[in-house]
Amino acid sequence: MYSIGLRKEMLKGKADLTLNADNPFSRYVKLENDFDNGRSRSTNTTYVYNRGVRAAFSYRFGKLENKPKRPARSIRNDDQKQGEGGGGQQ
């Protein structure tokens, strides 16, 4: 199975038109399974019809100007102050 696609940028980079095709040159994919256990034999043939076409249009409105806020203060590890060495016991 395979796919091919085209994309065209339009309207000064604000819009895209995309066209994709799945398996455009074959009607189906043929899958064959053979089972043989010594006493009997079985053959299974499956045809998967997986041809398709997709079109998409996307348009970008404006610019994203909101930047994530930085934290007001950084994390401080002050659970044990200088000179206190309690050893973790209460």
N, CA and C atoms as a LAMMPS dump frame, in Angstrom:
ITEM: TIMESTEP
0
ITEM: NUMBER OF ATOMS
270
ITEM: BOX BOUNDS ff ff ff
-5.0000000000000000e+02 5.0000000000000000e+02
-5.0000000000000000e+02 5.0000000000000000e+02
-5.0000000000000000e+02 5.0000000000000000e+02
ITEM: ATOMS id mol type element x y z
1 1 1 N 0.837 -1.166 0
2 1 2 C 0 0 0
3 1 3 C 0.887 1.236 0
4 2 1 N 0.446 2.274 -0.651
5 2 2 C 1.227 3.487 -0.757
6 2 3 C 0.303 4.687 -0.929
7 3 1 N 0.854 5.866 -0.686
8 3 2 C 0.108 7.115 -0.809
9 3 3 C 0.98 8.152 -1.495
10 4 1 N 0.327 9.065 -2.199
11 4 2 C 1.019 10.213 -2.771
12 4 3 C 0.192 11.45 -2.439
13 5 1 N 0.85 12.591 -2.39
14 5 2 C 0.12 13.803 -2.034
15 5 3 C 0.745 15.042 -2.635
16 6 1 N -0.085 16.058 -2.765
17 6 2 C 0.334 17.363 -3.254
18 6 3 C -0.149 18.421 -2.273
19 7 1 N 0.661 19.458 -2.099
20 7 2 C 0.27 20.56 -1.223
21 7 3 C 0.62 21.862 -1.915
22 8 1 N -0.326 22.787 -1.951
23 8 2 C -0.121 24.088 -2.578
24 8 3 C -0.39 25.175 -1.547
25 9 1 N 0.594 26.038 -1.354
26 9 2 C 0.447 27.161 -0.436
27 9 3 C -0.163 28.327 -1.208
28 10 1 N -1.14 29.01 -0.582
29 10 2 C -1.842 30.096 -1.259
30 10 3 C -2.023 31.275 -0.313
31 11 1 N -2.504 32.378 -0.859
32 11 2 C -2.867 33.581 -0.099
33 11 3 C -1.727 34.055 0.803
34 12 1 N -0.559 34.209 0.202
35 12 2 C 0.642 34.706 0.902
36 12 3 C 0.993 33.866 2.125
37 13 1 N 0.86 32.577 2.012
38 13 2 C 1.237 31.668 3.094
39 13 3 C 0.185 31.486 4.17
40 14 1 N -0.992 32.071 4.011
41 14 2 C -2.039 31.94 5.032
42 14 3 C -2.924 30.722 4.808
43 15 1 N -2.867 30.115 3.631
44 15 2 C -3.753 28.984 3.335
45 15 3 C -2.977 27.879 2.627
46 16 1 N -3.454 26.65 2.8
47 16 2 C -2.893 25.473 2.13
48 16 3 C -4.027 24.663 1.533
49 17 1 N -3.793 24.136 0.348
50 17 2 C -4.707 23.184 -0.276
51 17 3 C -3.926 21.887 -0.446
52 18 1 N -4.449 20.794 0.093
53 18 2 C -3.758 19.506 0.075
54 18 3 C -4.627 18.469 -0.612
55 19 1 N -4.007 17.647 -1.457
56 19 2 C -4.697 16.557 -2.142
57 19 3 C -3.869 15.293 -1.952
58 20 1 N -4.468 14.237 -1.4
59 20 2 C -3.789 12.963 -1.155
60 20 3 C -4.541 11.841 -1.847
61 21 1 N -3.798 10.852 -2.335
62 21 2 C -4.398 9.672 -2.958
63 21 3 C -3.754 8.423 -2.369
64 22 1 N -4.584 7.469 -1.958
65 22 2 C -4.121 6.179 -1.443
66 22 3 C -4.305 5.126 -2.521
67 23 1 N -3.253 4.4 -2.837
68 23 2 C -3.262 3.324 -3.833
69 23 3 C -3.948 3.749 -5.134
70 24 1 N -3.47 4.815 -5.793
71 24 2 C -4.172 5.309 -6.976
72 24 3 C -4.056 4.408 -8.204
73 25 1 N -3.072 3.521 -8.264
74 25 2 C -2.848 2.731 -9.468
75 25 3 C -3.275 1.276 -9.354
76 26 1 N -3.802 0.869 -8.211
77 26 2 C -4.27 -0.513 -8.07
78 26 3 C -5.656 -0.515 -7.445
79 27 1 N -6.503 -1.412 -7.915
80 27 2 C -7.874 -1.479 -7.416
81 27 3 C -7.941 -2.081 -6.026
82 28 1 N -7.04 -3.021 -5.725
83 28 2 C -7.093 -3.729 -4.449
84 28 3 C -5.716 -4.273 -4.102
85 29 1 N -5.589 -4.707 -2.861
86 29 2 C -4.401 -5.412 -2.393
87 29 3 C -4.831 -6.848 -2.131
88 30 1 N -4.111 -7.805 -2.71
89 30 2 C -4.461 -9.224 -2.575
90 30 3 C -3.593 -9.855 -1.485
91 31 1 N -4.244 -10.453 -0.491
92 31 2 C -3.556 -11.141 0.602
93 31 3 C -3.902 -12.62 0.532
94 32 1 N -2.881 -13.48 0.481
95 32 2 C -3.102 -14.929 0.415
96 32 3 C -2.451 -15.602 1.615
97 33 1 N -3.183 -16.523 2.231
98 33 2 C -2.674 -17.31 3.353
99 33 3 C -2.868 -18.789 3.04
100 34 1 N -1.812 -19.576 3.212
101 34 2 C -1.876 -21.026 3.034
102 34 3 C -1.537 -21.692 4.363
103 35 1 N -2.394 -22.616 4.792
104 35 2 C -2.177 -23.377 6.022
105 35 3 C -2.133 -24.86 5.67
106 36 1 N -1.104 -25.536 6.166
107 36 2 C -0.964 -26.971 5.917
108 36 3 C -0.438 -27.614 7.199
109 37 1 N -1.261 -28.49 7.814
110 37 2 C -0.832 -29.126 9.051
111 37 3 C -0.496 -30.61 8.858
112 38 1 N -0.364 -31.048 7.626
113 38 2 C -0.032 -32.445 7.371
114 38 3 C -1.243 -33.272 7.007
115 39 1 N -2.381 -33.025 7.622
116 39 2 C -3.605 -33.769 7.317
117 39 3 C -4.53 -33.002 6.375
118 40 1 N -4.521 -31.695 6.525
119 40 2 C -5.406 -30.891 5.672
120 40 3 C -4.684 -29.623 5.241
121 41 1 N -5.216 -29.051 4.2
122 41 2 C -4.631 -27.835 3.653
123 41 3 C -5.745 -26.818 3.436
124 42 1 N -5.465 -25.563 3.775
125 42 2 C -6.456 -24.496 3.632
126 42 3 C -5.796 -23.295 2.961
127 43 1 N -6.497 -22.708 2.018
128 43 2 C -6.022 -21.51 1.335
129 43 3 C -7.07 -20.417 1.488
130 44 1 N -6.628 -19.256 1.902
131 44 2 C -7.525 -18.121 2.088
132 44 3 C -6.997 -16.953 1.259
133 45 1 N -7.849 -16.385 0.423
134 45 2 C -7.495 -15.22 -0.382
135 45 3 C -8.431 -14.078 -0.018
136 46 1 N -7.842 -12.945 0.337
137 46 2 C -8.62 -11.767 0.727
138 46 3 C -8.223 -10.603 -0.168
139 47 1 N -9.216 -9.875 -0.64
140 47 2 C -8.986 -8.675 -1.433
141 47 3 C -9.383 -7.461 -0.593
142 48 1 N -8.428 -6.574 -0.371
143 48 2 C -8.675 -5.371 0.419
144 48 3 C -8.762 -4.195 -0.55
145 49 1 N -9.943 -3.601 -0.615
146 49 2 C -10.152 -2.448 -1.482
147 49 3 C -9.845 -1.198 -0.671
148 50 1 N -8.698 -0.613 -0.95
149 50 2 C -8.23 0.501 -0.129
150 50 3 C -7.743 1.64 -1.026
151 51 1 N -8.575 2.051 -1.94
152 51 2 C -8.25 3.172 -2.808
153 51 3 C -9.055 4.372 -2.331
154 52 1 N -8.43 5.526 -2.289
155 52 2 C -9.164 6.699 -1.824
156 52 3 C -8.464 7.996 -2.173
157 53 1 N -9.237 9.068 -2.113
158 53 2 C -8.735 10.413 -2.378
159 53 3 C -9.225 11.323 -1.26
160 54 1 N -8.335 12.202 -0.785
161 54 2 C -8.707 13.167 0.251
162 54 3 C -8.269 14.557 -0.19
163 55 1 N -9.101 15.541 0.11
164 55 2 C -8.755 16.938 -0.138
165 55 3 C -8.944 17.702 1.168
166 56 1 N -8.054 18.635 1.427
167 56 2 C -8.149 19.428 2.655
168 56 3 C -7.743 20.864 2.356
169 57 1 N -8.403 21.775 3.048
170 57 2 C -8.081 23.196 2.944
171 57 3 C -7.884 23.726 4.355
172 58 1 N -6.783 24.422 4.586
173 58 2 C -6.549 25.007 5.906
174 58 3 C -6.207 26.484 5.744
175 59 1 N -6.676 27.273 6.702
176 59 2 C -6.446 28.717 6.688
177 59 3 C -5.986 29.152 8.073
178 60 1 N -4.942 29.973 8.125
179 60 2 C -4.391 30.453 9.387
180 60 3 C -4.844 31.895 9.619
181 61 1 N -5.542 32.119 10.735
182 61 2 C -6.045 33.438 11.102
183 61 3 C -5.042 34.129 12.015
184 62 1 N -4.401 35.185 11.572
185 62 2 C -3.52 35.975 12.428
186 62 3 C -2.311 35.207 12.92
187 63 1 N -1.689 35.769 13.969
188 63 2 C -0.504 35.155 14.562
189 63 3 C -0.773 34.847 16.021
190 64 1 N -0.102 33.853 16.516
191 64 2 C -0.184 33.512 17.931
192 64 3 C 0.817 34.39 18.673
193 65 1 N 0.304 35.318 19.487
194 65 2 C 1.183 36.245 20.184
195 65 3 C 1.238 35.993 21.681
196 66 1 N 0.426 35.118 22.2
197 66 2 C 0.461 34.802 23.626
198 66 3 C 1.623 33.868 23.899
199 67 1 N 2.519 34.336 24.733
200 67 2 C 3.657 33.502 25.11
201 67 3 C 3.402 32.965 26.504
202 68 1 N 3.877 31.781 26.811
203 68 2 C 3.663 31.234 28.153
204 68 3 C 4.331 32.116 29.203
205 69 1 N 3.635 32.313 30.326
206 69 2 C 4.179 33.125 31.409
207 69 3 C 5.284 32.366 32.13
208 70 1 N 6.273 33.117 32.544
209 70 2 C 7.331 32.528 33.367
210 70 3 C 6.856 32.531 34.805
211 71 1 N 7.256 31.58 35.579
212 71 2 C 6.851 31.567 36.991
213 71 3 C 7.344 32.829 37.701
214 72 1 N 6.539 33.318 38.647
215 72 2 C 6.89 34.537 39.377
216 72 3 C 8.15 34.329 40.21
217 73 1 N 8.351 33.158 40.74
218 73 2 C 9.559 32.856 41.498
219 73 3 C 9.958 31.42 41.2
220 74 1 N 11.197 31.136 41.415
221 74 2 C 11.675 29.786 41.15
222 74 3 C 11.508 28.926 42.396
223 75 1 N 11.664 27.657 42.227
224 75 2 C 11.546 26.716 43.344
225 75 3 C 12.787 26.835 44.216
226 76 1 N 12.557 26.993 45.519
227 76 2 C 13.668 27.083 46.468
228 76 3 C 13.599 25.894 47.407
229 77 1 N 14.715 25.248 47.585
230 77 2 C 14.79 24.114 48.491
231 77 3 C 15.312 24.624 49.829
232 78 1 N 14.395 25.091 50.703
233 78 2 C 14.814 25.665 51.977
234 78 3 C 14.229 24.913 53.168
235 79 1 N 13.957 23.62 53.02
236 79 2 C 13.389 22.858 54.128
237 79 3 C 14.419 22.61 55.234
238 80 1 N 15.686 22.78 54.96
239 80 2 C 16.693 22.632 56.006
240 80 3 C 17.644 23.811 55.884
241 81 1 N 17.643 24.653 56.885
242 81 2 C 18.436 25.873 56.835
243 81 3 C 19.884 25.583 57.191
244 82 1 N 20.727 26.53 56.864
245 82 2 C 22.159 26.422 57.121
246 82 3 C 22.422 26.159 58.602
247 83 1 N 23.214 25.169 58.906
248 83 2 C 23.595 24.886 60.273
249 83 3 C 22.66 23.942 61.001
250 84 1 N 21.513 23.645 60.464
251 84 2 C 20.599 22.703 61.108
252 84 3 C 20.834 21.327 60.509
253 85 1 N 21.294 20.43 61.292
254 85 2 C 21.559 19.086 60.808
255 85 3 C 20.83 18.079 61.65
256 86 1 N 19.557 18.156 61.708
257 86 2 C 18.753 17.313 62.576
258 86 3 C 18.81 15.846 62.214
259 87 1 N 19.327 15.522 61.077
260 87 2 C 19.444 14.123 60.695
261 87 3 C 18.124 13.489 60.331
262 88 1 N 17.084 14.28 60.156
263 88 2 C 15.798 13.752 59.729
264 88 3 C 14.957 13.188 60.84
265 89 1 N 15.361 13.315 62.113
266 89 2 C 14.583 12.776 63.224
267 89 3 C 13.868 13.896 63.95
268 90 1 N 12.73 13.579 64.534
269 90 2 C 11.941 14.583 65.234
270 90 3 C 11.962 14.351 66.712
